[in-house]
């Protein structure tokens, strides 16, 4: 029976596998589709590679992945950013294996070719053997086009692509709101952790704007909260919504009163936040700043999905890297404020650990659910994944976008329609 199902899927075109209200489960399990995704999506669109705060000084670097391709985000001696392909131009070995750090140069461990922070080839062992053979200026590390928005760094292998600001479109407003979590200080990456789950990358992509699962999967998290906080997370029947922001991006607003963290700062500080407020007062901060920091410390009331690989999820960045058709690596990136009070950043870290951390209440439950979806994709005769929740109850947002209730699958439909446009772009142009 399994062979019959697979044969049927192979005969289907990509358009036949992505409907407005459903997608075929082969999108999770077909190796050929996965290989096409690496080329047509990850190698041809804007992909998030880091935050400027991760490379703050001359010589700072971090490595990242675009699809399967390793890249280096570096800051050179002129303090300019570069995104370099992590591949020596001699025999192709990676020139940087560290996740992050500081260095004066990148040196290939195989034959010692040395590259400057901007990718220029600077050093050759036994240079006399290359006289009249090569010119060093002709062999820099490959450099990718990159652009930044509000501290977020994106890169692309496609030099002909639209500008990053055009690609982000309606998501820019929400990125700006998300960055208010610095509490008046520039947002700074405090640390990150990584894990892999045995499932397709799109399963995690769907999760970020899926409120429907929250009270079911995250019962243990909700039970760990005080009564007032757990009431806040009872949002399925509230005034929240999911909005299609274009180009596959979407936002899920769960707690509307926490969209703009600088609104209503004159309201009384909730009792559950009073300990942080007292710690900030003890450090000598004025009451207006205390209120701003307390509000920012606990995160936004929304999740923002930036297609195809990064989410701004309430209080952290979540980055996905596709490893294989059935395996995905996740980076959870904790954020705080550059120069912000110690008590503020400590609170941010404790909140991150409580839900997103490897021993937290949220991440293990999510990861098990994603694994079960992948496992289920190998079973049964029904080949479809439903995306139709809330489809008959849509409205137009204040910004003129399609939106649905907070538990609708509006964000998933937006992502899969962009997926289809990306995957079929060549055939349509032809």
MIVOZA-651770 format. One record per residue (C-alpha): z, x, y; residue in three letters; residue number from 1. Coordinates in nm, 2 decimals. Layout:
% MIVOZA-651770
zz/xx/yy/lumdo/balo
Z/X/Y/ALA/NUM
...
% end
This chain:
% MIVOZA-651770
zz/xx/yy/lumdo/balo
0.00/0.00/0.00/UNK/1
0.09/0.29/0.24/UNK/2
-0.26/0.44/0.19/UNK/3
-0.42/0.11/0.28/UNK/4
-0.22/0.08/0.60/UNK/5
-0.31/0.44/0.70/UNK/6
-0.68/0.37/0.62/UNK/7
-0.67/0.07/0.84/UNK/8
-0.52/0.26/1.13/UNK/9
-0.77/0.54/1.10/UNK/10
-1.05/0.28/1.15/UNK/11
-0.89/0.14/1.47/UNK/12
-1.00/0.27/1.81/UNK/13
-0.74/0.37/2.07/UNK/14
-0.81/0.05/2.26/UNK/15
-0.74/-0.15/1.95/UNK/16
-0.41/0.02/1.91/UNK/17
-0.27/-0.06/2.26/UNK/18
-0.26/-0.42/2.36/UNK/19
-0.09/-0.57/2.67/UNK/20
0.20/-0.70/2.46/UNK/21
0.22/-0.46/2.17/UNK/22
0.11/-0.12/2.03/UNK/23
0.03/-0.01/1.68/UNK/24
0.30/0.19/1.50/UNK/25
0.04/0.46/1.42/UNK/26
0.10/0.59/1.77/UNK/27
0.43/0.72/1.64/UNK/28
0.30/0.88/1.32/UNK/29
-0.07/0.97/1.34/UNK/30
-0.10/1.35/1.37/UNK/31
-0.45/1.33/1.51/UNK/32
-0.34/1.11/1.79/UNK/33
-0.05/1.35/1.86/UNK/34
-0.29/1.65/1.90/UNK/35
-0.51/1.44/2.13/UNK/36
-0.20/1.36/2.34/UNK/37
-0.12/1.73/2.39/UNK/38
-0.47/1.78/2.54/UNK/39
-0.54/1.46/2.72/UNK/40
-0.20/1.39/2.86/UNK/41
0.02/1.70/2.87/UNK/42
-0.26/1.94/2.96/UNK/43
-0.42/1.70/3.21/UNK/44
-0.14/1.55/3.42/UNK/45
0.16/1.65/3.63/UNK/46
0.44/1.76/3.40/UNK/47
0.80/1.83/3.52/UNK/48
0.90/2.19/3.46/UNK/49
1.22/2.22/3.66/UNK/50
1.43/2.18/3.97/UNK/51
1.42/2.43/4.26/UNK/52
1.80/2.49/4.22/UNK/53
1.74/2.64/3.88/UNK/54
1.55/2.94/4.04/UNK/55
1.76/2.98/4.36/UNK/56
1.71/3.35/4.43/UNK/57
1.45/3.63/4.42/UNK/58
1.40/3.72/4.05/UNK/59
1.53/3.39/3.92/UNK/60
1.34/3.23/3.64/UNK/61
1.35/2.96/3.37/UNK/62
1.11/2.89/3.09/UNK/63
0.97/2.54/3.02/UNK/64
0.72/2.38/2.79/UNK/65
0.41/2.17/2.88/UNK/66
0.31/2.01/2.55/UNK/67
0.33/2.31/2.32/UNK/68
0.25/2.57/2.59/UNK/69
0.53/2.79/2.71/UNK/70
0.55/2.85/3.09/UNK/71
0.77/3.04/3.33/UNK/72
0.90/2.90/3.66/UNK/73
0.98/3.20/3.87/UNK/74
1.07/3.29/4.23/UNK/75
0.91/3.61/4.36/UNK/76
1.02/3.87/4.62/UNK/77
0.88/3.65/4.90/UNK/78
1.09/3.36/4.76/UNK/79
0.78/3.17/4.66/UNK/80
0.77/2.97/4.34/UNK/81
0.52/3.03/4.06/UNK/82
0.45/2.86/3.73/UNK/83
0.30/3.12/3.49/UNK/84
0.16/3.08/3.14/UNK/85
0.40/3.27/2.91/UNK/86
0.14/3.48/2.74/UNK/87
0.05/3.85/2.78/UNK/88
-0.31/3.91/2.86/UNK/89
-0.33/4.20/2.60/UNK/90
-0.24/4.06/2.26/UNK/91
-0.10/3.72/2.36/UNK/92
0.27/3.77/2.30/UNK/93
0.52/3.58/2.51/UNK/94
0.66/3.80/2.79/UNK/95
0.98/3.60/2.84/UNK/96
1.21/3.45/2.58/UNK/97
1.51/3.37/2.79/UNK/98
1.58/3.01/2.89/UNK/99
1.69/3.12/3.24/UNK/100
1.82/3.42/3.42/UNK/101
1.72/3.69/3.67/UNK/102
1.48/3.98/3.63/UNK/103
1.27/4.22/3.83/UNK/104
0.96/4.18/3.61/UNK/105
0.83/4.03/3.29/UNK/106
0.75/4.29/3.02/UNK/107
0.57/4.22/2.70/UNK/108
0.79/4.35/2.41/UNK/109
0.49/4.44/2.19/UNK/110
0.30/4.70/2.40/UNK/111
0.50/4.71/2.72/UNK/112
0.25/4.55/2.97/UNK/113
0.46/4.47/3.28/UNK/114
0.41/4.17/3.51/UNK/115
0.55/4.10/3.86/UNK/116
0.74/3.78/3.94/UNK/117
0.42/3.64/4.07/UNK/118
0.23/3.72/3.75/UNK/119
0.04/4.03/3.87/UNK/120
-0.01/4.30/3.61/UNK/121
0.18/4.60/3.75/UNK/122
0.25/4.84/3.46/UNK/123
0.05/4.98/3.16/UNK/124
0.19/5.24/2.92/UNK/125
-0.06/5.52/2.88/UNK/126
-0.26/5.40/3.18/UNK/127
-0.51/5.69/3.15/UNK/128
-0.65/5.53/2.84/UNK/129
-0.76/5.23/3.05/UNK/130
-0.94/5.43/3.32/UNK/131
-1.28/5.29/3.37/UNK/132
-1.20/5.02/3.11/UNK/133
-0.99/4.76/3.30/UNK/134
-0.87/4.69/3.65/UNK/135
-0.51/4.57/3.66/UNK/136
-0.59/4.31/3.92/UNK/137
-0.82/4.13/3.68/UNK/138
-0.54/4.07/3.42/UNK/139
-0.26/3.87/3.58/UNK/140
-0.07/3.61/3.38/UNK/141
-0.25/3.28/3.41/UNK/142
-0.10/3.08/3.70/UNK/143
-0.08/2.70/3.70/UNK/144
-0.12/2.47/4.00/UNK/145
0.23/2.34/4.09/UNK/146
0.37/2.12/4.36/UNK/147
0.72/2.00/4.44/UNK/148
0.87/1.68/4.56/UNK/149
1.23/1.66/4.68/UNK/150
1.33/1.97/4.48/UNK/151
1.15/1.86/4.16/UNK/152
0.88/2.10/4.04/UNK/153
0.58/1.98/3.86/UNK/154
0.28/2.18/3.72/UNK/155
-0.06/2.10/3.57/UNK/156
-0.34/2.28/3.38/UNK/157
-0.58/2.04/3.55/UNK/158
-0.69/2.19/3.89/UNK/159
-0.89/1.88/3.97/UNK/160
-0.61/1.63/3.94/UNK/161
-0.49/1.42/4.24/UNK/162
-0.20/1.55/4.45/UNK/163
0.15/1.52/4.31/UNK/164
0.25/1.28/4.59/UNK/165
-0.04/1.06/4.50/UNK/166
0.05/1.07/4.14/UNK/167
0.41/0.99/4.20/UNK/168
0.31/0.70/4.43/UNK/169
0.57/0.43/4.43/UNK/170
0.82/0.65/4.24/UNK/171
0.88/0.87/4.55/UNK/172
1.11/0.61/4.71/UNK/173
1.32/0.61/4.40/UNK/174
1.33/0.99/4.37/UNK/175
1.46/1.00/4.73/UNK/176
1.74/0.75/4.64/UNK/177
1.83/0.93/4.33/UNK/178
1.88/1.26/4.52/UNK/179
2.15/1.10/4.73/UNK/180
2.38/1.18/4.44/UNK/181
2.45/1.51/4.61/UNK/182
2.68/1.32/4.84/UNK/183
2.53/1.48/5.15/UNK/184
2.48/1.82/4.97/UNK/185
2.15/1.94/4.82/UNK/186
2.12/1.84/4.45/UNK/187
2.19/2.13/4.22/UNK/188
2.15/2.17/3.84/UNK/189
2.50/2.23/3.70/UNK/190
2.39/2.30/3.34/UNK/191
2.19/2.15/3.05/UNK/192
2.20/2.11/2.67/UNK/193
1.92/2.05/2.42/UNK/194
1.88/1.88/2.09/UNK/195
1.60/1.75/1.87/UNK/196
1.56/1.42/1.70/UNK/197
1.31/1.34/1.41/UNK/198
1.09/1.10/1.60/UNK/199
0.79/1.07/1.82/UNK/200
0.82/1.15/2.20/UNK/201
0.71/0.80/2.30/UNK/202
1.02/0.65/2.14/UNK/203
1.24/0.82/2.39/UNK/204
0.99/0.75/2.67/UNK/205
1.05/0.38/2.60/UNK/206
1.42/0.41/2.60/UNK/207
1.48/0.50/2.97/UNK/208
1.39/0.16/3.11/UNK/209
1.52/-0.05/2.81/UNK/210
1.83/-0.23/2.91/UNK/211
1.81/-0.47/2.62/UNK/212
1.96/-0.21/2.38/UNK/213
2.25/-0.11/2.60/UNK/214
2.53/-0.35/2.50/UNK/215
2.43/-0.32/2.13/UNK/216
2.38/0.06/2.08/UNK/217
2.64/0.16/2.34/UNK/218
2.93/-0.06/2.23/UNK/219
3.14/0.25/2.17/UNK/220
3.07/0.37/2.52/UNK/221
3.16/0.04/2.67/UNK/222
3.48/0.02/2.47/UNK/223
3.59/0.36/2.61/UNK/224
3.58/0.22/2.97/UNK/225
3.84/0.04/3.17/UNK/226
3.79/-0.33/3.21/UNK/227
3.65/-0.31/3.57/UNK/228
3.39/-0.05/3.47/UNK/229
3.29/-0.22/3.15/UNK/230
3.23/-0.54/3.36/UNK/231
2.98/-0.34/3.57/UNK/232
2.79/-0.24/3.26/UNK/233
2.76/-0.61/3.16/UNK/234
2.43/-0.64/3.35/UNK/235
2.18/-0.82/3.12/UNK/236
2.23/-1.15/3.30/UNK/237
2.26/-1.00/3.64/UNK/238
2.02/-0.95/3.94/UNK/239
1.87/-0.63/3.80/UNK/240
1.50/-0.59/3.73/UNK/241
1.24/-0.35/3.59/UNK/242
0.95/-0.26/3.81/UNK/243
0.61/-0.11/3.73/UNK/244
0.56/0.17/3.99/UNK/245
0.20/0.27/3.89/UNK/246
0.06/0.57/3.69/UNK/247
0.30/0.49/3.41/UNK/248
0.62/0.53/3.62/UNK/249
0.88/0.26/3.62/UNK/250
1.23/0.19/3.74/UNK/251
1.51/-0.02/3.58/UNK/252
1.77/-0.14/3.83/UNK/253
2.08/-0.23/3.64/UNK/254
2.34/-0.23/3.92/UNK/255
2.16/-0.34/4.25/UNK/256
2.46/-0.26/4.47/UNK/257
2.44/0.10/4.36/UNK/258
2.07/0.16/4.44/UNK/259
2.14/0.32/4.78/UNK/260
2.46/0.53/4.75/UNK/261
2.50/0.54/5.13/UNK/262
2.52/0.16/5.17/UNK/263
2.85/-0.02/5.23/UNK/264
3.07/0.29/5.25/UNK/265
3.33/0.10/5.45/UNK/266
3.42/-0.10/5.14/UNK/267
3.76/-0.02/4.98/UNK/268
3.75/0.26/4.72/UNK/269
3.80/0.11/4.37/UNK/270
4.13/0.20/4.21/UNK/271
3.95/0.38/3.93/UNK/272
3.80/0.63/4.18/UNK/273
4.12/0.68/4.37/UNK/274
4.22/1.00/4.18/UNK/275
3.89/1.17/4.29/UNK/276
3.94/1.04/4.65/UNK/277
4.29/1.20/4.66/UNK/278
4.16/1.53/4.53/UNK/279
3.90/1.54/4.80/UNK/280
4.15/1.45/5.07/UNK/281
4.37/1.72/4.95/UNK/282
4.08/1.97/5.00/UNK/283
4.08/1.86/5.37/UNK/284
3.77/1.63/5.37/UNK/285
3.75/1.35/5.63/UNK/286
3.77/1.00/5.51/UNK/287
3.40/0.92/5.58/UNK/288
3.29/1.22/5.37/UNK/289
3.54/1.12/5.09/UNK/290
3.39/0.78/5.07/UNK/291
3.04/0.92/5.05/UNK/292
3.13/1.17/4.78/UNK/293
3.32/0.92/4.57/UNK/294
3.03/0.68/4.58/UNK/295
2.78/0.96/4.49/UNK/296
2.99/1.12/4.22/UNK/297
2.95/0.82/3.99/UNK/298
2.57/0.80/3.99/UNK/299
2.30/0.55/4.09/UNK/300
2.26/0.20/3.95/UNK/301
1.91/0.26/3.82/UNK/302
1.70/0.46/3.57/UNK/303
1.37/0.61/3.69/UNK/304
1.10/0.70/3.44/UNK/305
0.84/0.95/3.56/UNK/306
0.55/0.96/3.32/UNK/307
0.51/1.15/3.09/UNK/308
0.81/1.37/3.04/UNK/309
1.11/1.32/3.27/UNK/310
1.36/1.06/3.36/UNK/311
1.61/1.04/3.65/UNK/312
1.87/0.85/3.45/UNK/313
2.17/0.72/3.65/UNK/314
2.34/1.06/3.69/UNK/315
2.12/1.33/3.52/UNK/316
1.76/1.44/3.44/UNK/317
1.64/1.38/3.09/UNK/318
1.34/1.58/2.99/UNK/319
1.13/1.53/2.67/UNK/320
0.92/1.80/2.50/UNK/321
0.69/1.69/2.21/UNK/322
0.73/1.92/1.92/UNK/323
0.52/1.75/1.65/UNK/324
0.42/1.39/1.58/UNK/325
0.76/1.33/1.42/UNK/326
0.99/1.56/1.63/UNK/327
1.09/1.57/1.99/UNK/328
1.32/1.80/2.19/UNK/329
1.54/1.66/2.46/UNK/330
1.69/1.84/2.75/UNK/331
1.98/1.67/2.93/UNK/332
2.03/1.82/3.27/UNK/333
2.36/1.77/3.45/UNK/334
2.33/1.76/3.83/UNK/335
2.58/1.79/4.12/UNK/336
2.59/1.92/4.48/UNK/337
2.51/2.27/4.60/UNK/338
2.82/2.37/4.80/UNK/339
2.99/2.04/4.73/UNK/340
3.36/2.02/4.67/UNK/341
3.48/2.15/4.34/UNK/342
3.65/1.82/4.25/UNK/343
3.31/1.64/4.31/UNK/344
3.11/1.87/4.08/UNK/345
3.39/1.86/3.81/UNK/346
3.38/1.49/3.81/UNK/347
3.01/1.49/3.77/UNK/348
3.04/1.72/3.47/UNK/349
3.31/1.50/3.31/UNK/350
3.10/1.19/3.35/UNK/351
2.80/1.37/3.20/UNK/352
3.00/1.48/2.90/UNK/353
3.14/1.13/2.85/UNK/354
2.80/0.97/2.80/UNK/355
2.52/1.23/2.77/UNK/356
2.71/1.52/2.63/UNK/357
2.66/1.63/2.26/UNK/358
3.00/1.49/2.19/UNK/359
2.97/1.19/2.42/UNK/360
2.94/0.83/2.35/UNK/361
2.58/0.76/2.44/UNK/362
2.35/1.04/2.32/UNK/363
2.44/1.03/1.95/UNK/364
2.39/0.65/1.93/UNK/365
2.06/0.67/2.11/UNK/366
1.94/0.95/1.89/UNK/367
2.02/0.76/1.57/UNK/368
1.83/0.46/1.69/UNK/369
1.52/0.67/1.78/UNK/370
1.53/0.83/1.43/UNK/371
1.55/0.48/1.27/UNK/372
1.24/0.37/1.47/UNK/373
1.04/0.67/1.34/UNK/374
1.16/0.60/0.99/UNK/375
1.06/0.23/1.02/UNK/376
0.72/0.33/1.14/UNK/377
0.65/0.46/0.79/UNK/378
0.74/0.13/0.63/UNK/379
0.62/-0.23/0.59/UNK/380
0.29/-0.40/0.62/UNK/381
0.34/-0.52/0.98/UNK/382
0.18/-0.25/1.19/UNK/383
0.28/-0.36/1.54/UNK/384
0.56/-0.26/1.79/UNK/385
0.63/-0.55/2.02/UNK/386
0.64/-0.50/2.40/UNK/387
0.62/-0.87/2.51/UNK/388
0.98/-0.94/2.62/UNK/389
0.98/-1.09/2.97/UNK/390
0.60/-1.10/2.99/UNK/391
0.59/-1.47/3.08/UNK/392
0.85/-1.43/3.35/UNK/393
0.72/-1.17/3.59/UNK/394
0.73/-1.16/3.96/UNK/395
0.61/-0.95/4.25/UNK/396
0.86/-0.70/4.39/UNK/397
0.93/-0.63/4.76/UNK/398
0.69/-0.33/4.73/UNK/399
0.41/-0.55/4.58/UNK/400
0.45/-0.43/4.22/UNK/401
0.48/-0.62/3.90/UNK/402
0.84/-0.66/3.80/UNK/403
1.05/-0.85/3.54/UNK/404
1.41/-0.91/3.45/UNK/405
1.63/-0.61/3.38/UNK/406
1.60/-0.67/3.00/UNK/407
1.22/-0.70/3.01/UNK/408
0.98/-0.45/2.86/UNK/409
0.78/-0.41/3.19/UNK/410
0.84/-0.03/3.20/UNK/411
0.71/0.02/2.84/UNK/412
0.40/-0.18/2.91/UNK/413
0.34/0.03/3.22/UNK/414
0.37/0.35/3.02/UNK/415
0.14/0.25/2.74/UNK/416
-0.13/0.13/2.97/UNK/417
-0.12/0.47/3.15/UNK/418
-0.12/0.63/2.80/UNK/419
-0.44/0.44/2.72/UNK/420
-0.61/0.54/3.04/UNK/421
-0.52/0.90/2.99/UNK/422
-0.63/0.90/2.62/UNK/423
-0.97/0.73/2.69/UNK/424
-1.06/0.89/3.03/UNK/425
-1.33/1.12/2.88/UNK/426
-1.50/0.84/2.69/UNK/427
-1.51/0.61/2.99/UNK/428
-1.65/0.89/3.22/UNK/429
-1.92/0.96/2.96/UNK/430
% end
